[in-house]
Amino acid sequence: MRFIGNKEKLLDRIYQAVTSTGVKDGVFCDFFSGTSNVGRFFKEKGFEIVSSDLLYFSYVLQKAYIENNGEPEFKKLLKTLDVSSNILFASPFDSVRSYLNELKGVKGFIYKNYTDEGTKDQEHKRKFFLPENGKKIDAIRLLIEEWWKEKLINENEYFVLLASLIESVPFYANISGVYAAFLKEYDPRALKPLQIKEMSFYSGDKEHTVFNRNSMDLVEDLDVDILYMDPPYNHRQYAPNYHLLETIARYDSPAIKGVTGMRDYKNQKSDFCNKNTALLALDKVAKTAKYRYLILSYNSEGAMPEKDIIATLEKYGRVTLQNIDYLRFKSNSNGDSKHMKTIQEQLYILENSQVGNKRVGKLKKKDLALQEA
Ligand SMILES: C[S@@+](CC[C@H](N)C(=O)[O-])C[C@H]1O[C@@H](n2cnc3c(N)ncnc32)[C@H](O)[C@@H]1O
């Protein structure tokens, strides 16, 4: 998924940083999970994963890829669906996907608020999706909810289907990257009929734990081997930039406003989007959580200066810094053309002197689960 700060291309480097600590297994915490890519990677490497994010749609991805171990069978649902014989040999997920792809659209919340046809009589006309695709998103989202309420799908199946919708929507959105604006004219991508894409499943036999929480509220209960932090780098909050994915995932018909139909996000603001609160938050995590190694992904252009990060982390143990040159598209000062620029992705590795190289105990999973409920 296109997502600001997605670490897909840096997974090997993060893995090298982890192996350089000597930790080969145990509990890996992906504290700022986003797409859940990092958690998925370390799940496949055999770690037990704990992950969290402020965004609900990230939680949906974490549930489907991290907590869920393998491809669901949709046994109960498939008995009730009239799936055609040409998908006889398809996997259970592909059968359900084909069924959803054939659905007739309905005029629901997305059509009414985020398509030009649906908003034509409103103060703000919006063009995030082709009307047919807006209706299709509504139809799929509503049916997933109906199946869930009628107990035709279990929890894993519910989140896998939601995740498949969330993963597919960006391929048809009429945006240039984030949902804080839509394009005036349709991008060719947005003109294609929406289809639910194929999905990968991550199998395993470990029990993983995922949260839709402010990670700062979890630190006191954490006791992990690797605490991986990938917070926002600058003042841009994530929630407004991905508000539509959040609304599709929640499908809670929120009050929306402005040109882009933004939902309220006051409870989803991150301390890491401001230099001063970011350093305090980093200090709180490094001081309070229990971990053998804390690994912080950051960026040479981030809000927290390198010297301040090192000074903060050094209070709790030995710090090493790895710089990774990374080519990135960067808008010029007019914002109208793009050129490549080398920036440095950074990995700060803190060896916790308080616990030495020994785990201090078991992760208090029960406590965390209780807090969530
Ligand atoms: C740089 S992105 C993470 C990208 C992720 N590693 C990936 O590969 O997709 C930062 C993420 O941190 C989340 N976030 C920011 N502050 C948070 C907090 N206090 N608690 C939980 N999540 C937070 C944002 O919602 C966003 O998804």
The ligand as a Gaussian input file, in Angstrom:
#p B3LYP/6-31G(d) Opt

LIG

0 1
 C        5.941000       6.227000       9.722000
 S        4.344000       5.554000       9.886000
 C        4.660000       3.868000      10.165000
 C        4.872000       3.135000       8.907000
 C        5.000000       1.622000       9.079000
 N        6.223000       1.237000       9.729000
 C        4.898000       0.930000       7.742000
 O        5.876000       0.343000       7.276000
 O        3.815000       0.992000       7.153000
 C        3.842000       6.121000      11.442000
 C        2.566000       5.490000      11.998000
 O        2.493000       5.807000      13.386000
 C        1.142000       5.992000      13.737000
 N        1.167000       6.737000      15.005000
 C        1.617000       7.981000      15.237000
 N        1.584000       8.279000      16.540000
 C        1.096000       7.187000      17.176000
 C        0.839000       6.849000      18.525000
 N        1.075000       7.727000      19.509000
 N        0.356000       5.640000      18.808000
 C        0.097000       4.746000      17.835000
 N        0.334000       4.997000      16.526000
 C        0.831000       6.202000      16.198000
 C        0.542000       6.680000      12.549000
 O       -0.861000       6.513000      12.516000
 C        1.257000       5.965000      11.390000
 O        0.516000       4.874000      10.961000

